[in-house]
Structures are given as structure tokens and as C-alpha cells.
Amino acid sequence: MHLTAMSYNLLRIVEELFKTRDPELSHPTDIKYTEALEKRQKAAKNEEGL
């Protein structure tokens, strides 16, 4: 069980490294999620400023 979790986490790290080096490798759903996350963060910052 631990080996499976460690393997998964290692693959996730490698995937993130590739994405930072070449953004074109990002899956469209990852791009959409990132944009939505940034939009929510901006909205939260605007609410704090009120």
C-alpha cells in the first residue's frame, strides 16, 4: 500500500515538473482548473478589502 502511494506521489511530482518547464504539456482541464482557482483567489482578496 505504501509503495503504491509513494509511486503515485512521485509521478505527480514529475508531472508538475514537466508542466513548469513546458506549459503546453498541461491538460486542458488543468488549465481550466488553474484559471478558476485564480479567479476565486482574486474574488477572495476583493472581499477582504471591503
N, CA, C, O and CB atoms as a CASP TS submission, in Angstrom:
PFRMAT TS
TARGET T0000
AUTHOR 0000-0000-0000
METHOD Language model
MODEL 1
PARENT N/A
ATOM      1  N   MET     1       0.827  -1.186   0.000  1.00  0.00           N
ATOM      2  CA  MET     1       0.000   0.000   0.000  1.00  0.00           C
ATOM      3  C   MET     1       0.874   1.252   0.000  1.00  0.00           C
ATOM      4  O   MET     1       0.600   2.194  -0.744  1.00  0.00           O
ATOM      5  CB  MET     1      -0.942  -0.003   1.207  1.00  0.00           C
ATOM      6  N   HIS     2       1.904   1.273   0.812  1.00  0.00           N
ATOM      7  CA  HIS     2       2.789   2.431   0.876  1.00  0.00           C
ATOM      8  C   HIS     2       3.530   2.616  -0.436  1.00  0.00           C
ATOM      9  O   HIS     2       3.740   3.747  -0.875  1.00  0.00           O
ATOM     10  CB  HIS     2       3.782   2.285   2.026  1.00  0.00           C
ATOM     11  N   LEU     3       3.924   1.536  -1.058  1.00  0.00           N
ATOM     12  CA  LEU     3       4.628   1.613  -2.336  1.00  0.00           C
ATOM     13  C   LEU     3       3.739   2.241  -3.403  1.00  0.00           C
ATOM     14  O   LEU     3       4.209   3.035  -4.218  1.00  0.00           O
ATOM     15  CB  LEU     3       5.089   0.217  -2.783  1.00  0.00           C
ATOM     16  N   THR     4       2.466   1.892  -3.399  1.00  0.00           N
ATOM     17  CA  THR     4       1.522   2.464  -4.356  1.00  0.00           C
ATOM     18  C   THR     4       1.392   3.970  -4.145  1.00  0.00           C
ATOM     19  O   THR     4       1.416   4.733  -5.110  1.00  0.00           O
ATOM     20  CB  THR     4       0.147   1.786  -4.228  1.00  0.00           C
ATOM     21  N   ALA     5       1.256   4.398  -2.906  1.00  0.00           N
ATOM     22  CA  ALA     5       1.131   5.822  -2.603  1.00  0.00           C
ATOM     23  C   ALA     5       2.407   6.576  -2.957  1.00  0.00           C
ATOM     24  O   ALA     5       2.346   7.682  -3.494  1.00  0.00           O
ATOM     25  CB  ALA     5       0.797   6.023  -1.126  1.00  0.00           C
ATOM     26  N   MET     6       3.547   5.993  -2.663  1.00  0.00           N
ATOM     27  CA  MET     6       4.815   6.651  -2.983  1.00  0.00           C
ATOM     28  C   MET     6       4.994   6.765  -4.495  1.00  0.00           C
ATOM     29  O   MET     6       5.466   7.791  -4.983  1.00  0.00           O
ATOM     30  CB  MET     6       5.998   5.879  -2.363  1.00  0.00           C
ATOM     31  N   SER     7       4.629   5.744  -5.227  1.00  0.00           N
ATOM     32  CA  SER     7       4.738   5.770  -6.686  1.00  0.00           C
ATOM     33  C   SER     7       3.835   6.850  -7.272  1.00  0.00           C
ATOM     34  O   SER     7       4.241   7.598  -8.161  1.00  0.00           O
ATOM     35  CB  SER     7       4.378   4.396  -7.281  1.00  0.00           C
ATOM     36  N   TYR     8       2.616   6.923  -6.768  1.00  0.00           N
ATOM     37  CA  TYR     8       1.673   7.936  -7.240  1.00  0.00           C
ATOM     38  C   TYR     8       2.220   9.344  -6.976  1.00  0.00           C
ATOM     39  O   TYR     8       2.193  10.199  -7.862  1.00  0.00           O
ATOM     40  CB  TYR     8       0.298   7.757  -6.555  1.00  0.00           C
ATOM     41  N   ASN     9       2.708   9.578  -5.774  1.00  0.00           N
ATOM     42  CA  ASN     9       3.235  10.896  -5.427  1.00  0.00           C
ATOM     43  C   ASN     9       4.454  11.256  -6.266  1.00  0.00           C
ATOM     44  O   ASN     9       4.614  12.411  -6.661  1.00  0.00           O
ATOM     45  CB  ASN     9       3.592  10.947  -3.951  1.00  0.00           C
ATOM     46  N   LEU    10       5.302  10.296  -6.537  1.00  0.00           N
ATOM     47  CA  LEU    10       6.463  10.539  -7.380  1.00  0.00           C
ATOM     48  C   LEU    10       6.042  10.917  -8.798  1.00  0.00           C
ATOM     49  O   LEU    10       6.610  11.833  -9.393  1.00  0.00           O
ATOM     50  CB  LEU    10       7.365   9.306  -7.409  1.00  0.00           C
ATOM     51  N   LEU    11       5.058  10.220  -9.332  1.00  0.00           N
ATOM     52  CA  LEU    11       4.562  10.558 -10.665  1.00  0.00           C
ATOM     53  C   LEU    11       3.943  11.949 -10.704  1.00  0.00           C
ATOM     54  O   LEU    11       4.098  12.672 -11.689  1.00  0.00           O
ATOM     55  CB  LEU    11       3.542   9.529 -11.120  1.00  0.00           C
ATOM     56  N   ARG    12       3.253  12.323  -9.652  1.00  0.00           N
ATOM     57  CA  ARG    12       2.660  13.667  -9.586  1.00  0.00           C
ATOM     58  C   ARG    12       3.752  14.738  -9.583  1.00  0.00           C
ATOM     59  O   ARG    12       3.602  15.773 -10.232  1.00  0.00           O
ATOM     60  CB  ARG    12       1.772  13.808  -8.327  1.00  0.00           C
ATOM     61  N   ILE    13       4.838  14.500  -8.863  1.00  0.00           N
ATOM     62  CA  ILE    13       5.949  15.453  -8.814  1.00  0.00           C
ATOM     63  C   ILE    13       6.565  15.600 -10.198  1.00  0.00           C
ATOM     64  O   ILE    13       6.821  16.715 -10.653  1.00  0.00           O
ATOM     65  CB  ILE    13       7.020  15.000  -7.790  1.00  0.00           C
ATOM     66  N   VAL    14       6.802  14.479 -10.865  1.00  0.00           N
ATOM     67  CA  VAL    14       7.384  14.519 -12.209  1.00  0.00           C
ATOM     68  C   VAL    14       6.451  15.258 -13.165  1.00  0.00           C
ATOM     69  O   VAL    14       6.907  16.060 -13.980  1.00  0.00           O
ATOM     70  CB  VAL    14       7.662  13.088 -12.728  1.00  0.00           C
ATOM     71  N   GLU    15       5.159  14.994 -13.070  1.00  0.00           N
ATOM     72  CA  GLU    15       4.185  15.671 -13.918  1.00  0.00           C
ATOM     73  C   GLU    15       4.219  17.183 -13.698  1.00  0.00           C
ATOM     74  O   GLU    15       4.204  17.948 -14.662  1.00  0.00           O
ATOM     75  CB  GLU    15       2.780  15.130 -13.649  1.00  0.00           C
ATOM     76  N   GLU    16       4.263  17.613 -12.453  1.00  0.00           N
ATOM     77  CA  GLU    16       4.306  19.042 -12.154  1.00  0.00           C
ATOM     78  C   GLU    16       5.602  19.682 -12.659  1.00  0.00           C
ATOM     79  O   GLU    16       5.590  20.818 -13.131  1.00  0.00           O
ATOM     80  CB  GLU    16       4.161  19.268 -10.648  1.00  0.00           C
ATOM     81  N   LEU    17       6.700  18.968 -12.562  1.00  0.00           N
ATOM     82  CA  LEU    17       7.964  19.495 -13.083  1.00  0.00           C
ATOM     83  C   LEU    17       7.893  19.707 -14.588  1.00  0.00           C
ATOM     84  O   LEU    17       8.345  20.734 -15.095  1.00  0.00           O
ATOM     85  CB  LEU    17       9.118  18.551 -12.744  1.00  0.00           C
ATOM     86  N   PHE    18       7.333  18.750 -15.296  1.00  0.00           N
ATOM     87  CA  PHE    18       7.194  18.883 -16.744  1.00  0.00           C
ATOM     88  C   PHE    18       6.284  20.048 -17.107  1.00  0.00           C
ATOM     89  O   PHE    18       6.545  20.761 -18.076  1.00  0.00           O
ATOM     90  CB  PHE    18       6.653  17.588 -17.347  1.00  0.00           C
ATOM     91  N   LYS    19       5.219  20.246 -16.338  1.00  0.00           N
ATOM     92  CA  LYS    19       4.290  21.347 -16.607  1.00  0.00           C
ATOM     93  C   LYS    19       4.972  22.701 -16.438  1.00  0.00           C
ATOM     94  O   LYS    19       4.715  23.621 -17.214  1.00  0.00           O
ATOM     95  CB  LYS    19       3.075  21.255 -15.681  1.00  0.00           C
ATOM     96  N   THR    20       5.832  22.832 -15.438  1.00  0.00           N
ATOM     97  CA  THR    20       6.501  24.114 -15.222  1.00  0.00           C
ATOM     98  C   THR    20       7.538  24.383 -16.293  1.00  0.00           C
ATOM     99  O   THR    20       7.781  25.538 -16.642  1.00  0.00           O
ATOM    100  CB  THR    20       7.155  24.149 -13.851  1.00  0.00           C
ATOM    101  N   ARG    21       8.151  23.339 -16.820  1.00  0.00           N
ATOM    102  CA  ARG    21       9.166  23.519 -17.862  1.00  0.00           C
ATOM    103  C   ARG    21       8.540  23.749 -19.228  1.00  0.00           C
ATOM    104  O   ARG    21       9.081  24.511 -20.029  1.00  0.00           O
ATOM    105  CB  ARG    21      10.083  22.310 -17.918  1.00  0.00           C
ATOM    106  N   ASP    22       7.413  23.107 -19.509  1.00  0.00           N
ATOM    107  CA  ASP    22       6.755  23.239 -20.799  1.00  0.00           C
ATOM    108  C   ASP    22       5.245  23.306 -20.582  1.00  0.00           C
ATOM    109  O   ASP    22       4.583  22.270 -20.525  1.00  0.00           O
ATOM    110  CB  ASP    22       7.130  22.059 -21.739  1.00  0.00           C
ATOM    111  N   PRO    23       4.695  24.515 -20.461  1.00  0.00           N
ATOM    112  CA  PRO    23       3.264  24.664 -20.163  1.00  0.00           C
ATOM    113  C   PRO    23       2.343  24.039 -21.208  1.00  0.00           C
ATOM    114  O   PRO    23       1.180  23.767 -20.910  1.00  0.00           O
ATOM    115  CB  PRO    23       2.930  26.119 -20.030  1.00  0.00           C
ATOM    116  N   GLU    24       2.830  23.808 -22.417  1.00  0.00           N
ATOM    117  CA  GLU    24       1.990  23.193 -23.441  1.00  0.00           C
ATOM    118  C   GLU    24       1.643  21.745 -23.101  1.00  0.00           C
ATOM    119  O   GLU    24       0.719  21.181 -23.686  1.00  0.00           O
ATOM    120  CB  GLU    24       2.686  23.253 -24.790  1.00  0.00           C
ATOM    121  N   LEU    25       2.365  21.142 -22.172  1.00  0.00           N
ATOM    122  CA  LEU    25       2.087  19.768 -21.770  1.00  0.00           C
ATOM    123  C   LEU    25       0.888  19.671 -20.829  1.00  0.00           C
ATOM    124  O   LEU    25       0.409  18.574 -20.540  1.00  0.00           O
ATOM    125  CB  LEU    25       3.308  19.168 -21.106  1.00  0.00           C
ATOM    126  N   SER    26       0.408  20.814 -20.353  1.00  0.00           N
ATOM    127  CA  SER    26      -0.722  20.817 -19.429  1.00  0.00           C
ATOM    128  C   SER    26      -1.992  20.371 -20.139  1.00  0.00           C
ATOM    129  O   SER    26      -2.256  20.757 -21.278  1.00  0.00           O
ATOM    130  CB  SER    26      -0.917  22.210 -18.817  1.00  0.00           C
ATOM    131  N   HIS    27      -2.760  19.560 -19.451  1.00  0.00           N
ATOM    132  CA  HIS    27      -4.043  19.101 -19.972  1.00  0.00           C
ATOM    133  C   HIS    27      -5.031  20.262 -19.904  1.00  0.00           C
ATOM    134  O   HIS    27      -4.972  21.054 -18.962  1.00  0.00           O
ATOM    135  CB  HIS    27      -4.572  17.861 -19.172  1.00  0.00           C
ATOM    136  N   PRO    28      -5.930  20.386 -20.865  1.00  0.00           N
ATOM    137  CA  PRO    28      -6.899  21.493 -20.844  1.00  0.00           C
ATOM    138  C   PRO    28      -7.690  21.601 -19.540  1.00  0.00           C
ATOM    139  O   PRO    28      -8.025  22.706 -19.113  1.00  0.00           O
ATOM    140  CB  PRO    28      -7.862  21.336 -21.987  1.00  0.00           C
ATOM    141  N   THR    29      -7.989  20.479 -18.910  1.00  0.00           N
ATOM    142  CA  THR    29      -8.721  20.558 -17.644  1.00  0.00           C
ATOM    143  C   THR    29      -7.855  21.161 -16.543  1.00  0.00           C
ATOM    144  O   THR    29      -8.374  21.841 -15.658  1.00  0.00           O
ATOM    145  CB  THR    29      -9.212  19.167 -17.223  1.00  0.00           C
ATOM    146  N   ASP    30      -6.544  20.923 -16.582  1.00  0.00           N
ATOM    147  CA  ASP    30      -5.637  21.536 -15.611  1.00  0.00           C
ATOM    148  C   ASP    30      -5.607  23.049 -15.796  1.00  0.00           C
ATOM    149  O   ASP    30      -5.613  23.802 -14.822  1.00  0.00           O
ATOM    150  CB  ASP    30      -4.217  20.950 -15.749  1.00  0.00           C
ATOM    151  N   ILE    31      -5.575  23.480 -17.032  1.00  0.00           N
ATOM    152  CA  ILE    31      -5.554  24.915 -17.334  1.00  0.00           C
ATOM    153  C   ILE    31      -6.851  25.565 -16.855  1.00  0.00           C
ATOM    154  O   ILE    31      -6.830  26.632 -16.242  1.00  0.00           O
ATOM    155  CB  ILE    31      -5.356  25.156 -18.857  1.00  0.00           C
ATOM    156  N   LYS    32      -7.974  24.916 -17.138  1.00  0.00           N
ATOM    157  CA  LYS    32      -9.276  25.443 -16.716  1.00  0.00           C
ATOM    158  C   LYS    32      -9.358  25.526 -15.195  1.00  0.00           C
ATOM    159  O   LYS    32      -9.841  26.521 -14.654  1.00  0.00           O
ATOM    160  CB  LYS    32     -10.418  24.564 -17.261  1.00  0.00           C
ATOM    161  N   TYR    33      -8.890  24.494 -14.505  1.00  0.00           N
ATOM    162  CA  TYR    33      -8.905  24.480 -13.046  1.00  0.00           C
ATOM    163  C   TYR    33      -8.030  25.602 -12.484  1.00  0.00           C
ATOM    164  O   TYR    33      -8.426  26.282 -11.538  1.00  0.00           O
ATOM    165  CB  TYR    33      -8.429  23.117 -12.519  1.00  0.00           C
ATOM    166  N   THR    34      -6.855  25.793 -13.059  1.00  0.00           N
ATOM    167  CA  THR    34      -5.945  26.832 -12.592  1.00  0.00           C
ATOM    168  C   THR    34      -6.565  28.215 -12.770  1.00  0.00           C
ATOM    169  O   THR    34      -6.460  29.063 -11.883  1.00  0.00           O
ATOM    170  CB  THR    34      -4.609  26.750 -13.341  1.00  0.00           C
ATOM    171  N   GLU    35      -7.206  28.442 -13.906  1.00  0.00           N
ATOM    172  CA  GLU    35      -7.861  29.728 -14.144  1.00  0.00           C
ATOM    173  C   GLU    35      -8.994  29.963 -13.156  1.00  0.00           C
ATOM    174  O   GLU    35      -9.150  31.072 -12.644  1.00  0.00           O
ATOM    175  CB  GLU    35      -8.394  29.797 -15.572  1.00  0.00           C
ATOM    176  N   ALA    36      -9.781  28.933 -12.886  1.00  0.00           N
ATOM    177  CA  ALA    36     -10.883  29.064 -11.928  1.00  0.00           C
ATOM    178  C   ALA    36     -10.344  29.333 -10.528  1.00  0.00           C
ATOM    179  O   ALA    36     -10.919  30.126  -9.782  1.00  0.00           O
ATOM    180  CB  ALA    36     -11.757  27.793 -11.927  1.00  0.00           C
ATOM    181  N   LEU    37      -9.252  28.684 -10.171  1.00  0.00           N
ATOM    182  CA  LEU    37      -8.646  28.892  -8.862  1.00  0.00           C
ATOM    183  C   LEU    37      -8.141  30.326  -8.718  1.00  0.00           C
ATOM    184  O   LEU    37      -8.342  30.954  -7.678  1.00  0.00           O
ATOM    185  CB  LEU    37      -7.498  27.900  -8.641  1.00  0.00           C
ATOM    186  N   GLU    38      -7.490  30.843  -9.749  1.00  0.00           N
ATOM    187  CA  GLU    38      -7.009  32.223  -9.714  1.00  0.00           C
ATOM    188  C   GLU    38      -8.166  33.204  -9.592  1.00  0.00           C
ATOM    189  O   GLU    38      -8.064  34.201  -8.878  1.00  0.00           O
ATOM    190  CB  GLU    38      -6.190  32.535 -10.966  1.00  0.00           C
ATOM    191  N   LYS    39      -9.269  32.923 -10.288  1.00  0.00           N
ATOM    192  CA  LYS    39     -10.443  33.794 -10.230  1.00  0.00           C
ATOM    193  C   LYS    39     -11.022  33.814  -8.810  1.00  0.00           C
ATOM    194  O   LYS    39     -11.407  34.870  -8.307  1.00  0.00           O
ATOM    195  CB  LYS    39     -11.518  33.326 -11.245  1.00  0.00           C
ATOM    196  N   ARG    40     -11.080  32.634  -8.165  1.00  0.00           N
ATOM    197  CA  ARG    40     -11.595  32.564  -6.785  1.00  0.00           C
ATOM    198  C   ARG    40     -10.674  33.295  -5.816  1.00  0.00           C
ATOM    199  O   ARG    40     -11.141  33.941  -4.878  1.00  0.00           O
ATOM    200  CB  ARG    40     -11.758  31.097  -6.344  1.00  0.00           C
ATOM    201  N   GLN    41      -9.361  33.194  -6.042  1.00  0.00           N
ATOM    202  CA  GLN    41      -8.416  33.876  -5.167  1.00  0.00           C
ATOM    203  C   GLN    41      -8.561  35.391  -5.289  1.00  0.00           C
ATOM    204  O   GLN    41      -8.511  36.097  -4.281  1.00  0.00           O
ATOM    205  CB  GLN    41      -6.980  33.451  -5.496  1.00  0.00           C
ATOM    206  N   LYS    42      -8.740  35.896  -6.501  1.00  0.00           N
ATOM    207  CA  LYS    42      -8.941  37.334  -6.703  1.00  0.00           C
ATOM    208  C   LYS    42     -10.228  37.796  -6.034  1.00  0.00           C
ATOM    209  O   LYS    42     -10.268  38.860  -5.416  1.00  0.00           O
ATOM    210  CB  LYS    42      -8.975  37.672  -8.204  1.00  0.00           C
ATOM    211  N   ALA    43     -11.283  36.989  -6.160  1.00  0.00           N
ATOM    212  CA  ALA    43     -12.568  37.346  -5.533  1.00  0.00           C
ATOM    213  C   ALA    43     -12.432  37.375  -4.021  1.00  0.00           C
ATOM    214  O   ALA    43     -13.001  38.247  -3.365  1.00  0.00           O
ATOM    215  CB  ALA    43     -13.676  36.351  -5.943  1.00  0.00           C
ATOM    216  N   ALA    44     -11.682  36.430  -3.459  1.00  0.00           N
ATOM    217  CA  ALA    44     -11.483  36.397  -2.005  1.00  0.00           C
ATOM    218  C   ALA    44     -10.687  37.618  -1.539  1.00  0.00           C
ATOM    219  O   ALA    44     -10.974  38.180  -0.482  1.00  0.00           O
ATOM    220  CB  ALA    44     -10.757  35.098  -1.589  1.00  0.00           C
ATOM    221  N   LYS    45      -9.700  38.022  -2.317  1.00  0.00           N
ATOM    222  CA  LYS    45      -8.909  39.201  -1.957  1.00  0.00           C
ATOM    223  C   LYS    45      -9.772  40.450  -2.006  1.00  0.00           C
ATOM    224  O   LYS    45      -9.641  41.330  -1.155  1.00  0.00           O
ATOM    225  CB  LYS    45      -7.697  39.354  -2.894  1.00  0.00           C
ATOM    226  N   ASN    46     -10.662  40.534  -3.006  1.00  0.00           N
ATOM    227  CA  ASN    46     -11.549  41.692  -3.115  1.00  0.00           C
ATOM    228  C   ASN    46     -12.514  41.753  -1.936  1.00  0.00           C
ATOM    229  O   ASN    46     -12.829  42.843  -1.459  1.00  0.00           O
ATOM    230  CB  ASN    46     -12.331  41.647  -4.433  1.00  0.00           C
ATOM    231  N   GLU    47     -12.985  40.612  -1.461  1.00  0.00           N
ATOM    232  CA  GLU    47     -13.897  40.583  -0.314  1.00  0.00           C
ATOM    233  C   GLU    47     -13.173  40.988   0.964  1.00  0.00           C
ATOM    234  O   GLU    47     -13.780  41.590   1.850  1.00  0.00           O
ATOM    235  CB  GLU    47     -14.516  39.185  -0.152  1.00  0.00           C
ATOM    236  N   GLU    48     -11.899  40.670   1.074  1.00  0.00           N
ATOM    237  CA  GLU    48     -11.136  41.059   2.263  1.00  0.00           C
ATOM    238  C   GLU    48     -10.953  42.558   2.316  1.00  0.00           C
ATOM    239  O   GLU    48     -10.922  43.150   3.395  1.00  0.00           O
ATOM    240  CB  GLU    48      -9.776  40.368   2.284  1.00  0.00           C
ATOM    241  N   GLY    49     -10.831  43.171   1.155  1.00  0.00           N
ATOM    242  CA  GLY    49     -10.597  44.612   1.083  1.00  0.00           C
ATOM    243  C   GLY    49     -11.831  45.444   1.381  1.00  0.00           C
ATOM    244  O   GLY    49     -11.717  46.650   1.599  1.00  0.00           O
ATOM    245  N   LEU    50     -13.016  44.828   1.395  1.00  0.00           N
ATOM    246  CA  LEU    50     -14.245  45.586   1.629  1.00  0.00           C
ATOM    247  C   LEU    50     -14.400  45.975   3.028  1.00  0.00           C
ATOM    248  O   LEU    50     -15.387  46.619   3.384  1.00  0.00           O
ATOM    249  CB  LEU    50     -15.424  44.825   1.215  1.00  0.00           C
TER
END
